[in-house]
Amino acid sequence: MSPVSLAGRWAGHYYAYGRSSDAKDCGAGGCNLTYDIVACKEGWCGIAIKDDNTCGAVAVHLSANTEPGKTEFRGKLELAKGAAPYSVAAWYSADPESKTGELHLIGDTGPELMLFRRSFPLEANFTRTGDATCKIDDATS
C-alpha cells in the first residue's frame, strides 16, 4: 500500500453547534465549503475556493501522511480570516468501486484536539470532486 494522497478538489458541508442558527445562514444542509488540497511543506494544504470559483486563501493545514495506508490526519482549519482556527482530525476513506474519496473532519477551537470529548463544535464531510486547479502560489493572503 502507498501513502494516502489527498490531492484534488474537495467539496462538502460543515456543521457547528447551534444548527438552528446555522440553518438561517446556510440552509438545512449545512454550510458549503470547497477546497483544492495540494501538497505543501506541512503535508497537505487546502486552498479555499471562493463563490466565483477563484482561488482564495490557504485555510486547511493537515499533517503529512508517510505511513502506507494511514487514513488519519491532524491539523488546523480556518473558516474565516482572523477567526480562531479549529484544531482538527480528518479521516480519509475511499469507495473502491467508484474510486471516490471521502474526508471527514471533526474539530474544536484551542491548541489541540481532544478526541475523548462527547461532541465537537465542528463537523465537516467532503467528497473528492475532481482535480485541484489552484496552487499554493495562487492562494491569496
CNS distance restraints for C-alpha pairs under 8 A (distance, minus, plus):
assign (resid   1 and name CA) (resid  68 and name CA) 5.33 0.50 0.50
assign (resid   1 and name CA) (resid  69 and name CA) 5.87 0.50 0.50
assign (resid   2 and name CA) (resid  67 and name CA) 7.76 0.50 0.50
assign (resid   2 and name CA) (resid  68 and name CA) 4.68 0.50 0.50
assign (resid   2 and name CA) (resid  69 and name CA) 6.28 0.50 0.50
assign (resid   3 and name CA) (resid  65 and name CA) 6.14 0.50 0.50
assign (resid   3 and name CA) (resid  66 and name CA) 5.78 0.50 0.50
assign (resid   3 and name CA) (resid  67 and name CA) 5.66 0.50 0.50
assign (resid   3 and name CA) (resid  68 and name CA) 4.20 0.50 0.50
assign (resid   3 and name CA) (resid  69 and name CA) 5.53 0.50 0.50
assign (resid   3 and name CA) (resid  70 and name CA) 6.58 0.50 0.50
assign (resid   4 and name CA) (resid  65 and name CA) 6.66 0.50 0.50
assign (resid   4 and name CA) (resid  68 and name CA) 7.05 0.50 0.50
assign (resid   4 and name CA) (resid  69 and name CA) 6.18 0.50 0.50
assign (resid   4 and name CA) (resid  70 and name CA) 6.57 0.50 0.50
assign (resid   4 and name CA) (resid  71 and name CA) 6.61 0.50 0.50
assign (resid   5 and name CA) (resid  65 and name CA) 7.98 0.50 0.50
assign (resid   6 and name CA) (resid  37 and name CA) 6.40 0.50 0.50
assign (resid   6 and name CA) (resid  38 and name CA) 7.30 0.50 0.50
assign (resid   6 and name CA) (resid  44 and name CA) 7.19 0.50 0.50
assign (resid   7 and name CA) (resid  36 and name CA) 7.54 0.50 0.50
assign (resid   7 and name CA) (resid  37 and name CA) 5.14 0.50 0.50
assign (resid   7 and name CA) (resid  38 and name CA) 5.04 0.50 0.50
assign (resid   7 and name CA) (resid  39 and name CA) 6.87 0.50 0.50
assign (resid   7 and name CA) (resid  44 and name CA) 7.85 0.50 0.50
assign (resid   7 and name CA) (resid 131 and name CA) 7.28 0.50 0.50
assign (resid   7 and name CA) (resid 132 and name CA) 6.84 0.50 0.50
assign (resid   8 and name CA) (resid  36 and name CA) 5.69 0.50 0.50
assign (resid   8 and name CA) (resid  37 and name CA) 5.41 0.50 0.50
assign (resid   8 and name CA) (resid  38 and name CA) 6.81 0.50 0.50
assign (resid   8 and name CA) (resid 128 and name CA) 6.54 0.50 0.50
assign (resid   8 and name CA) (resid 129 and name CA) 7.49 0.50 0.50
assign (resid   8 and name CA) (resid 130 and name CA) 5.76 0.50 0.50
assign (resid   8 and name CA) (resid 131 and name CA) 4.24 0.50 0.50
assign (resid   8 and name CA) (resid 132 and name CA) 4.27 0.50 0.50
assign (resid   9 and name CA) (resid  34 and name CA) 7.13 0.50 0.50
assign (resid   9 and name CA) (resid  35 and name CA) 5.76 0.50 0.50
assign (resid   9 and name CA) (resid  36 and name CA) 4.36 0.50 0.50
assign (resid   9 and name CA) (resid  37 and name CA) 6.19 0.50 0.50
assign (resid   9 and name CA) (resid 128 and name CA) 5.72 0.50 0.50
assign (resid   9 and name CA) (resid 129 and name CA) 5.58 0.50 0.50
assign (resid   9 and name CA) (resid 130 and name CA) 5.17 0.50 0.50
assign (resid   9 and name CA) (resid 131 and name CA) 5.31 0.50 0.50
assign (resid   9 and name CA) (resid 132 and name CA) 4.70 0.50 0.50
assign (resid   9 and name CA) (resid 133 and name CA) 7.75 0.50 0.50
assign (resid  10 and name CA) (resid  34 and name CA) 5.60 0.50 0.50
assign (resid  10 and name CA) (resid  35 and name CA) 5.30 0.50 0.50
assign (resid  10 and name CA) (resid  36 and name CA) 6.23 0.50 0.50
assign (resid  10 and name CA) (resid  37 and name CA) 7.21 0.50 0.50
assign (resid  10 and name CA) (resid 126 and name CA) 5.75 0.50 0.50
assign (resid  10 and name CA) (resid 127 and name CA) 5.43 0.50 0.50
assign (resid  10 and name CA) (resid 128 and name CA) 4.44 0.50 0.50
assign (resid  10 and name CA) (resid 129 and name CA) 5.70 0.50 0.50
assign (resid  10 and name CA) (resid 130 and name CA) 7.46 0.50 0.50
assign (resid  11 and name CA) (resid  32 and name CA) 7.38 0.50 0.50
assign (resid  11 and name CA) (resid  33 and name CA) 5.76 0.50 0.50
assign (resid  11 and name CA) (resid  34 and name CA) 4.26 0.50 0.50
assign (resid  11 and name CA) (resid  35 and name CA) 6.51 0.50 0.50
assign (resid  11 and name CA) (resid 126 and name CA) 5.12 0.50 0.50
assign (resid  11 and name CA) (resid 127 and name CA) 5.58 0.50 0.50
assign (resid  11 and name CA) (resid 128 and name CA) 6.59 0.50 0.50
assign (resid  11 and name CA) (resid 129 and name CA) 6.63 0.50 0.50
assign (resid  12 and name CA) (resid  32 and name CA) 5.68 0.50 0.50
assign (resid  12 and name CA) (resid  33 and name CA) 5.48 0.50 0.50
assign (resid  12 and name CA) (resid  34 and name CA) 6.47 0.50 0.50
assign (resid  12 and name CA) (resid 124 and name CA) 7.12 0.50 0.50
assign (resid  12 and name CA) (resid 125 and name CA) 5.51 0.50 0.50
assign (resid  12 and name CA) (resid 126 and name CA) 4.16 0.50 0.50
assign (resid  12 and name CA) (resid 127 and name CA) 6.24 0.50 0.50
assign (resid  13 and name CA) (resid  29 and name CA) 7.18 0.50 0.50
assign (resid  13 and name CA) (resid  30 and name CA) 5.36 0.50 0.50
assign (resid  13 and name CA) (resid  31 and name CA) 5.10 0.50 0.50
assign (resid  13 and name CA) (resid  32 and name CA) 4.50 0.50 0.50
assign (resid  13 and name CA) (resid  33 and name CA) 5.74 0.50 0.50
assign (resid  13 and name CA) (resid 124 and name CA) 5.60 0.50 0.50
assign (resid  13 and name CA) (resid 125 and name CA) 5.78 0.50 0.50
assign (resid  13 and name CA) (resid 126 and name CA) 6.75 0.50 0.50
assign (resid  14 and name CA) (resid  30 and name CA) 5.57 0.50 0.50
assign (resid  14 and name CA) (resid  31 and name CA) 5.36 0.50 0.50
assign (resid  14 and name CA) (resid  32 and name CA) 6.69 0.50 0.50
assign (resid  14 and name CA) (resid  33 and name CA) 7.22 0.50 0.50
assign (resid  14 and name CA) (resid 122 and name CA) 6.88 0.50 0.50
assign (resid  14 and name CA) (resid 123 and name CA) 5.54 0.50 0.50
assign (resid  14 and name CA) (resid 124 and name CA) 4.00 0.50 0.50
assign (resid  14 and name CA) (resid 125 and name CA) 6.55 0.50 0.50
assign (resid  15 and name CA) (resid  19 and name CA) 6.82 0.50 0.50
assign (resid  15 and name CA) (resid  22 and name CA) 7.64 0.50 0.50
assign (resid  15 and name CA) (resid  30 and name CA) 5.42 0.50 0.50
assign (resid  15 and name CA) (resid  31 and name CA) 6.74 0.50 0.50
assign (resid  15 and name CA) (resid 121 and name CA) 7.91 0.50 0.50
assign (resid  15 and name CA) (resid 122 and name CA) 5.81 0.50 0.50
assign (resid  15 and name CA) (resid 123 and name CA) 5.26 0.50 0.50
assign (resid  15 and name CA) (resid 124 and name CA) 6.20 0.50 0.50
assign (resid  16 and name CA) (resid  22 and name CA) 7.47 0.50 0.50
assign (resid  16 and name CA) (resid 120 and name CA) 7.90 0.50 0.50
assign (resid  16 and name CA) (resid 121 and name CA) 5.01 0.50 0.50
assign (resid  16 and name CA) (resid 122 and name CA) 4.70 0.50 0.50
assign (resid  16 and name CA) (resid 123 and name CA) 6.45 0.50 0.50
assign (resid  17 and name CA) (resid 121 and name CA) 5.33 0.50 0.50
assign (resid  17 and name CA) (resid 122 and name CA) 7.30 0.50 0.50
assign (resid  18 and name CA) (resid  22 and name CA) 6.48 0.50 0.50
assign (resid  19 and name CA) (resid  23 and name CA) 5.98 0.50 0.50
assign (resid  19 and name CA) (resid  30 and name CA) 7.92 0.50 0.50
assign (resid  20 and name CA) (resid  24 and name CA) 7.01 0.50 0.50
assign (resid  21 and name CA) (resid  25 and name CA) 7.03 0.50 0.50
assign (resid  22 and name CA) (resid  26 and name CA) 5.74 0.50 0.50
assign (resid  22 and name CA) (resid  27 and name CA) 7.12 0.50 0.50
assign (resid  22 and name CA) (resid  28 and name CA) 7.94 0.50 0.50
assign (resid  22 and name CA) (resid  30 and name CA) 6.92 0.50 0.50
assign (resid  22 and name CA) (resid  31 and name CA) 7.59 0.50 0.50
assign (resid  23 and name CA) (resid  27 and name CA) 4.31 0.50 0.50
assign (resid  23 and name CA) (resid  28 and name CA) 4.96 0.50 0.50
assign (resid  23 and name CA) (resid  29 and name CA) 7.63 0.50 0.50
assign (resid  23 and name CA) (resid  30 and name CA) 6.75 0.50 0.50
assign (resid  25 and name CA) (resid  31 and name CA) 7.77 0.50 0.50
assign (resid  26 and name CA) (resid  30 and name CA) 5.53 0.50 0.50
assign (resid  26 and name CA) (resid  31 and name CA) 4.75 0.50 0.50
assign (resid  26 and name CA) (resid  32 and name CA) 7.48 0.50 0.50
assign (resid  27 and name CA) (resid  31 and name CA) 7.17 0.50 0.50
assign (resid  33 and name CA) (resid  48 and name CA) 7.69 0.50 0.50
assign (resid  33 and name CA) (resid  49 and name CA) 7.75 0.50 0.50
assign (resid  34 and name CA) (resid  48 and name CA) 6.08 0.50 0.50
assign (resid  34 and name CA) (resid  49 and name CA) 5.42 0.50 0.50
assign (resid  34 and name CA) (resid  50 and name CA) 7.92 0.50 0.50
assign (resid  35 and name CA) (resid  46 and name CA) 5.29 0.50 0.50
assign (resid  35 and name CA) (resid  47 and name CA) 5.16 0.50 0.50
assign (resid  35 and name CA) (resid  48 and name CA) 4.59 0.50 0.50
assign (resid  35 and name CA) (resid  49 and name CA) 5.50 0.50 0.50
assign (resid  36 and name CA) (resid  46 and name CA) 5.37 0.50 0.50
assign (resid  36 and name CA) (resid  47 and name CA) 5.08 0.50 0.50
assign (resid  36 and name CA) (resid  48 and name CA) 6.63 0.50 0.50
assign (resid  36 and name CA) (resid  49 and name CA) 7.03 0.50 0.50
assign (resid  36 and name CA) (resid 131 and name CA) 7.85 0.50 0.50
assign (resid  36 and name CA) (resid 132 and name CA) 4.87 0.50 0.50
assign (resid  36 and name CA) (resid 133 and name CA) 6.91 0.50 0.50
assign (resid  36 and name CA) (resid 134 and name CA) 6.17 0.50 0.50
assign (resid  37 and name CA) (resid  44 and name CA) 6.35 0.50 0.50
assign (resid  37 and name CA) (resid  45 and name CA) 5.42 0.50 0.50
assign (resid  37 and name CA) (resid  46 and name CA) 4.20 0.50 0.50
assign (resid  37 and name CA) (resid  47 and name CA) 6.27 0.50 0.50
assign (resid  37 and name CA) (resid 132 and name CA) 6.58 0.50 0.50
assign (resid  38 and name CA) (resid  44 and name CA) 5.61 0.50 0.50
assign (resid  38 and name CA) (resid  45 and name CA) 5.49 0.50 0.50
assign (resid  38 and name CA) (resid  46 and name CA) 6.46 0.50 0.50
assign (resid  38 and name CA) (resid  47 and name CA) 7.89 0.50 0.50
assign (resid  38 and name CA) (resid 132 and name CA) 7.16 0.50 0.50
assign (resid  38 and name CA) (resid 135 and name CA) 7.02 0.50 0.50
assign (resid  38 and name CA) (resid 136 and name CA) 7.54 0.50 0.50
assign (resid  39 and name CA) (resid  43 and name CA) 5.76 0.50 0.50
assign (resid  39 and name CA) (resid  44 and name CA) 4.62 0.50 0.50
assign (resid  39 and name CA) (resid  45 and name CA) 6.23 0.50 0.50
assign (resid  40 and name CA) (resid  44 and name CA) 5.36 0.50 0.50
assign (resid  40 and name CA) (resid  45 and name CA) 5.91 0.50 0.50
assign (resid  40 and name CA) (resid 136 and name CA) 7.66 0.50 0.50
assign (resid  42 and name CA) (resid  61 and name CA) 6.84 0.50 0.50
assign (resid  42 and name CA) (resid  62 and name CA) 6.82 0.50 0.50
assign (resid  42 and name CA) (resid  63 and name CA) 5.91 0.50 0.50
assign (resid  42 and name CA) (resid  64 and name CA) 6.21 0.50 0.50
assign (resid  43 and name CA) (resid  61 and name CA) 7.49 0.50 0.50
assign (resid  43 and name CA) (resid  62 and name CA) 6.00 0.50 0.50
assign (resid  43 and name CA) (resid  63 and name CA) 4.94 0.50 0.50
assign (resid  43 and name CA) (resid  64 and name CA) 3.62 0.50 0.50
assign (resid  43 and name CA) (resid  65 and name CA) 6.91 0.50 0.50
assign (resid  44 and name CA) (resid  60 and name CA) 7.85 0.50 0.50
assign (resid  44 and name CA) (resid  61 and name CA) 5.91 0.50 0.50
assign (resid  44 and name CA) (resid  62 and name CA) 5.08 0.50 0.50
assign (resid  44 and name CA) (resid  63 and name CA) 6.45 0.50 0.50
assign (resid  44 and name CA) (resid  64 and name CA) 6.38 0.50 0.50
assign (resid  45 and name CA) (resid  58 and name CA) 6.52 0.50 0.50
assign (resid  45 and name CA) (resid  59 and name CA) 7.43 0.50 0.50
assign (resid  45 and name CA) (resid  60 and name CA) 5.30 0.50 0.50
assign (resid  45 and name CA) (resid  61 and name CA) 4.67 0.50 0.50
assign (resid  45 and name CA) (resid  62 and name CA) 6.33 0.50 0.50
assign (resid  46 and name CA) (resid  58 and name CA) 5.60 0.50 0.50
assign (resid  46 and name CA) (resid  59 and name CA) 5.77 0.50 0.50
assign (resid  46 and name CA) (resid  60 and name CA) 4.45 0.50 0.50
assign (resid  46 and name CA) (resid  61 and name CA) 6.48 0.50 0.50
assign (resid  47 and name CA) (resid  55 and name CA) 6.63 0.50 0.50
assign (resid  47 and name CA) (resid  56 and name CA) 6.06 0.50 0.50
assign (resid  47 and name CA) (resid  57 and name CA) 5.60 0.50 0.50
assign (resid  47 and name CA) (resid  58 and name CA) 4.27 0.50 0.50
assign (resid  47 and name CA) (resid  59 and name CA) 5.92 0.50 0.50
assign (resid  47 and name CA) (resid  60 and name CA) 6.95 0.50 0.50
assign (resid  47 and name CA) (resid 134 and name CA) 7.03 0.50 0.50
assign (resid  47 and name CA) (resid 135 and name CA) 7.83 0.50 0.50
assign (resid  47 and name CA) (resid 136 and name CA) 7.40 0.50 0.50
assign (resid  47 and name CA) (resid 139 and name CA) 6.41 0.50 0.50
assign (resid  48 and name CA) (resid  55 and name CA) 6.23 0.50 0.50
assign (resid  48 and name CA) (resid  56 and name CA) 4.86 0.50 0.50
assign (resid  48 and name CA) (resid  57 and name CA) 5.69 0.50 0.50
assign (resid  48 and name CA) (resid  58 and name CA) 6.17 0.50 0.50
assign (resid  48 and name CA) (resid  59 and name CA) 6.15 0.50 0.50
assign (resid  49 and name CA) (resid  53 and name CA) 5.67 0.50 0.50
assign (resid  49 and name CA) (resid  54 and name CA) 5.75 0.50 0.50
assign (resid  49 and name CA) (resid  55 and name CA) 5.03 0.50 0.50
assign (resid  49 and name CA) (resid  56 and name CA) 5.57 0.50 0.50
assign (resid  50 and name CA) (resid  54 and name CA) 5.40 0.50 0.50
assign (resid  50 and name CA) (resid  55 and name CA) 6.25 0.50 0.50
assign (resid  50 and name CA) (resid  56 and name CA) 5.91 0.50 0.50
assign (resid  55 and name CA) (resid 134 and name CA) 5.94 0.50 0.50
assign (resid  55 and name CA) (resid 138 and name CA) 6.46 0.50 0.50
assign (resid  55 and name CA) (resid 139 and name CA) 5.75 0.50 0.50
assign (resid  55 and name CA) (resid 140 and name CA) 7.14 0.50 0.50
assign (resid  56 and name CA) (resid 138 and name CA) 7.93 0.50 0.50
assign (resid  56 and name CA) (resid 139 and name CA) 5.31 0.50 0.50
assign (resid  56 and name CA) (resid 140 and name CA) 5.21 0.50 0.50
assign (resid  56 and name CA) (resid 141 and name CA) 7.71 0.50 0.50
assign (resid  57 and name CA) (resid 139 and name CA) 4.89 0.50 0.50
assign (resid  57 and name CA) (resid 140 and name CA) 4.60 0.50 0.50
assign (resid  57 and name CA) (resid 141 and name CA) 5.37 0.50 0.50
assign (resid  58 and name CA) (resid 136 and name CA) 7.59 0.50 0.50
assign (resid  58 and name CA) (resid 139 and name CA) 6.13 0.50 0.50
assign (resid  58 and name CA) (resid 140 and name CA) 7.47 0.50 0.50
assign (resid  58 and name CA) (resid 141 and name CA) 7.63 0.50 0.50
assign (resid  59 and name CA) (resid  76 and name CA) 7.94 0.50 0.50
assign (resid  59 and name CA) (resid  77 and name CA) 5.69 0.50 0.50
assign (resid  59 and name CA) (resid  78 and name CA) 4.98 0.50 0.50
assign (resid  59 and name CA) (resid  79 and name CA) 6.80 0.50 0.50
assign (resid  60 and name CA) (resid  75 and name CA) 7.48 0.50 0.50
assign (resid  60 and name CA) (resid  76 and name CA) 5.81 0.50 0.50
assign (resid  60 and name CA) (resid  77 and name CA) 4.59 0.50 0.50
assign (resid  60 and name CA) (resid  78 and name CA) 6.50 0.50 0.50
assign (resid  61 and name CA) (resid  75 and name CA) 5.30 0.50 0.50
assign (resid  61 and name CA) (resid  76 and name CA) 5.25 0.50 0.50
assign (resid  61 and name CA) (resid  77 and name CA) 6.59 0.50 0.50
assign (resid  62 and name CA) (resid  73 and name CA) 5.90 0.50 0.50
assign (resid  62 and name CA) (resid  74 and name CA) 5.36 0.50 0.50
assign (resid  62 and name CA) (resid  75 and name CA) 4.33 0.50 0.50
assign (resid  62 and name CA) (resid  76 and name CA) 6.64 0.50 0.50
assign (resid  63 and name CA) (resid  73 and name CA) 5.49 0.50 0.50
assign (resid  63 and name CA) (resid  74 and name CA) 5.34 0.50 0.50
assign (resid  63 and name CA) (resid  75 and name CA) 5.88 0.50 0.50
assign (resid  64 and name CA) (resid  73 and name CA) 7.39 0.50 0.50
assign (resid  65 and name CA) (resid  70 and name CA) 6.75 0.50 0.50
assign (resid  65 and name CA) (resid  73 and name CA) 7.13 0.50 0.50
assign (resid  66 and name CA) (resid  70 and name CA) 7.74 0.50 0.50
assign (resid  71 and name CA) (resid  91 and name CA) 5.43 0.50 0.50
assign (resid  71 and name CA) (resid  92 and name CA) 4.99 0.50 0.50
assign (resid  71 and name CA) (resid  93 and name CA) 7.00 0.50 0.50
assign (resid  72 and name CA) (resid  89 and name CA) 7.00 0.50 0.50
assign (resid  72 and name CA) (resid  90 and name CA) 5.65 0.50 0.50
assign (resid  72 and name CA) (resid  91 and name CA) 4.59 0.50 0.50
assign (resid  72 and name CA) (resid  92 and name CA) 6.53 0.50 0.50
assign (resid  73 and name CA) (resid  89 and name CA) 5.73 0.50 0.50
assign (resid  73 and name CA) (resid  90 and name CA) 5.04 0.50 0.50
assign (resid  73 and name CA) (resid  91 and name CA) 6.38 0.50 0.50
assign (resid  74 and name CA) (resid  87 and name CA) 7.69 0.50 0.50
assign (resid  74 and name CA) (resid  88 and name CA) 5.77 0.50 0.50
assign (resid  74 and name CA) (resid  89 and name CA) 4.54 0.50 0.50
assign (resid  74 and name CA) (resid  90 and name CA) 6.24 0.50 0.50
assign (resid  75 and name CA) (resid  87 and name CA) 5.88 0.50 0.50
assign (resid  75 and name CA) (resid  88 and name CA) 5.33 0.50 0.50
assign (resid  75 and name CA) (resid  89 and name CA) 6.52 0.50 0.50
assign (resid  76 and name CA) (resid  85 and name CA) 6.20 0.50 0.50
assign (resid  76 and name CA) (resid  86 and name CA) 5.48 0.50 0.50
assign (resid  76 and name CA) (resid  87 and name CA) 4.66 0.50 0.50
assign (resid  76 and name CA) (resid  88 and name CA) 5.50 0.50 0.50
assign (resid  77 and name CA) (resid  85 and name CA) 5.49 0.50 0.50
assign (resid  77 and name CA) (resid  86 and name CA) 5.08 0.50 0.50
assign (resid  77 and name CA) (resid  87 and name CA) 6.60 0.50 0.50
assign (resid  77 and name CA) (resid  88 and name CA) 6.71 0.50 0.50
assign (resid  78 and name CA) (resid  83 and name CA) 6.94 0.50 0.50
assign (resid  78 and name CA) (resid  84 and name CA) 7.01 0.50 0.50
assign (resid  78 and name CA) (resid  85 and name CA) 4.46 0.50 0.50
assign (resid  78 and name CA) (resid  86 and name CA) 6.30 0.50 0.50
assign (resid  79 and name CA) (resid  83 and name CA) 7.22 0.50 0.50
assign (resid  79 and name CA) (resid  85 and name CA) 7.11 0.50 0.50
assign (resid  84 and name CA) (resid 109 and name CA) 6.54 0.50 0.50
assign (resid  84 and name CA) (resid 110 and name CA) 7.89 0.50 0.50
assign (resid  85 and name CA) (resid 109 and name CA) 6.10 0.50 0.50
assign (resid  85 and name CA) (resid 110 and name CA) 7.67 0.50 0.50
assign (resid  86 and name CA) (resid 107 and name CA) 5.54 0.50 0.50
assign (resid  86 and name CA) (resid 108 and name CA) 5.05 0.50 0.50
assign (resid  86 and name CA) (resid 109 and name CA) 4.43 0.50 0.50
assign (resid  86 and name CA) (resid 110 and name CA) 6.80 0.50 0.50
assign (resid  86 and name CA) (resid 122 and name CA) 7.80 0.50 0.50
assign (resid  87 and name CA) (resid 107 and name CA) 5.36 0.50 0.50
assign (resid  87 and name CA) (resid 108 and name CA) 5.50 0.50 0.50
assign (resid  87 and name CA) (resid 109 and name CA) 5.87 0.50 0.50
assign (resid  87 and name CA) (resid 110 and name CA) 6.47 0.50 0.50
assign (resid  87 and name CA) (resid 111 and name CA) 6.58 0.50 0.50
assign (resid  87 and name CA) (resid 112 and name CA) 5.57 0.50 0.50
assign (resid  87 and name CA) (resid 113 and name CA) 5.43 0.50 0.50
assign (resid  88 and name CA) (resid 105 and name CA) 6.37 0.50 0.50
assign (resid  88 and name CA) (resid 106 and name CA) 5.54 0.50 0.50
assign (resid  88 and name CA) (resid 107 and name CA) 4.15 0.50 0.50
assign (resid  88 and name CA) (resid 108 and name CA) 6.70 0.50 0.50
assign (resid  88 and name CA) (resid 113 and name CA) 6.25 0.50 0.50
assign (resid  89 and name CA) (resid 105 and name CA) 5.65 0.50 0.50
assign (resid  89 and name CA) (resid 106 and name CA) 5.68 0.50 0.50
assign (resid  89 and name CA) (resid 107 and name CA) 6.46 0.50 0.50
assign (resid  89 and name CA) (resid 113 and name CA) 7.35 0.50 0.50
assign (resid  90 and name CA) (resid 103 and name CA) 6.49 0.50 0.50
assign (resid  90 and name CA) (resid 104 and name CA) 5.42 0.50 0.50
assign (resid  90 and name CA) (resid 105 and name CA) 4.33 0.50 0.50
assign (resid  90 and name CA) (resid 106 and name CA) 6.68 0.50 0.50
assign (resid  91 and name CA) (resid 103 and name CA) 5.63 0.50 0.50
assign (resid  91 and name CA) (resid 104 and name CA) 5.28 0.50 0.50
assign (resid  91 and name CA) (resid 105 and name CA) 6.62 0.50 0.50
assign (resid  92 and name CA) (resid 101 and name CA) 7.00 0.50 0.50
assign (resid  92 and name CA) (resid 102 and name CA) 5.74 0.50 0.50
assign (resid  92 and name CA) (resid 103 and name CA) 4.66 0.50 0.50
assign (resid  92 and name CA) (resid 104 and name CA) 6.64 0.50 0.50
assign (resid  93 and name CA) (resid 101 and name CA) 5.80 0.50 0.50
assign (resid  93 and name CA) (resid 102 and name CA) 5.27 0.50 0.50
assign (resid  93 and name CA) (resid 103 and name CA) 6.55 0.50 0.50
assign (resid  94 and name CA) (resid  99 and name CA) 6.19 0.50 0.50
assign (resid  94 and name CA) (resid 100 and name CA) 5.76 0.50 0.50
assign (resid  94 and name CA) (resid 101 and name CA) 4.33 0.50 0.50
assign (resid  94 and name CA) (resid 102 and name CA) 6.01 0.50 0.50
assign (resid  95 and name CA) (resid  99 and name CA) 5.27 0.50 0.50
assign (resid  95 and name CA) (resid 100 and name CA) 5.66 0.50 0.50
assign (resid  95 and name CA) (resid 101 and name CA) 6.55 0.50 0.50
assign (resid  96 and name CA) (resid 100 and name CA) 7.61 0.50 0.50
assign (resid 100 and name CA) (resid 127 and name CA) 7.07 0.50 0.50
assign (resid 100 and name CA) (resid 128 and name CA) 6.13 0.50 0.50
assign (resid 100 and name CA) (resid 129 and name CA) 7.81 0.50 0.50
assign (resid 101 and name CA) (resid 127 and name CA) 5.86 0.50 0.50
assign (resid 101 and name CA) (resid 128 and name CA) 5.25 0.50 0.50
assign (resid 102 and name CA) (resid 125 and name CA) 7.30 0.50 0.50
assign (resid 102 and name CA) (resid 126 and name CA) 5.62 0.50 0.50
assign (resid 102 and name CA) (resid 127 and name CA) 4.54 0.50 0.50
assign (resid 102 and name CA) (resid 128 and name CA) 6.23 0.50 0.50
assign (resid 103 and name CA) (resid 125 and name CA) 5.88 0.50 0.50
assign (resid 103 and name CA) (resid 126 and name CA) 5.01 0.50 0.50
assign (resid 103 and name CA) (resid 127 and name CA) 6.34 0.50 0.50
assign (resid 103 and name CA) (resid 128 and name CA) 7.96 0.50 0.50
assign (resid 104 and name CA) (resid 123 and name CA) 7.57 0.50 0.50
assign (resid 104 and name CA) (resid 124 and name CA) 5.84 0.50 0.50
assign (resid 104 and name CA) (resid 125 and name CA) 4.61 0.50 0.50
assign (resid 104 and name CA) (resid 126 and name CA) 6.34 0.50 0.50
assign (resid 105 and name CA) (resid 122 and name CA) 7.77 0.50 0.50
assign (resid 105 and name CA) (resid 123 and name CA) 5.63 0.50 0.50
assign (resid 105 and name CA) (resid 124 and name CA) 5.03 0.50 0.50
assign (resid 105 and name CA) (resid 125 and name CA) 6.38 0.50 0.50
assign (resid 106 and name CA) (resid 120 and name CA) 6.41 0.50 0.50
assign (resid 106 and name CA) (resid 121 and name CA) 7.90 0.50 0.50
assign (resid 106 and name CA) (resid 122 and name CA) 5.51 0.50 0.50
assign (resid 106 and name CA) (resid 123 and name CA) 4.53 0.50 0.50
assign (resid 106 and name CA) (resid 124 and name CA) 6.49 0.50 0.50
assign (resid 107 and name CA) (resid 113 and name CA) 6.55 0.50 0.50
assign (resid 107 and name CA) (resid 120 and name CA) 5.85 0.50 0.50
assign (resid 107 and name CA) (resid 121 and name CA) 6.42 0.50 0.50
assign (resid 107 and name CA) (resid 122 and name CA) 4.95 0.50 0.50
assign (resid 107 and name CA) (resid 123 and name CA) 6.53 0.50 0.50
assign (resid 108 and name CA) (resid 112 and name CA) 7.89 0.50 0.50
assign (resid 108 and name CA) (resid 113 and name CA) 6.18 0.50 0.50
assign (resid 108 and name CA) (resid 120 and name CA) 5.84 0.50 0.50
assign (resid 108 and name CA) (resid 121 and name CA) 5.56 0.50 0.50
assign (resid 108 and name CA) (resid 122 and name CA) 6.24 0.50 0.50
assign (resid 109 and name CA) (resid 113 and name CA) 7.93 0.50 0.50
assign (resid 109 and name CA) (resid 121 and name CA) 7.89 0.50 0.50
assign (resid 134 and name CA) (resid 138 and name CA) 6.09 0.50 0.50
assign (resid 134 and name CA) (resid 139 and name CA) 7.29 0.50 0.50
assign (resid 135 and name CA) (resid 139 and name CA) 6.73 0.50 0.50
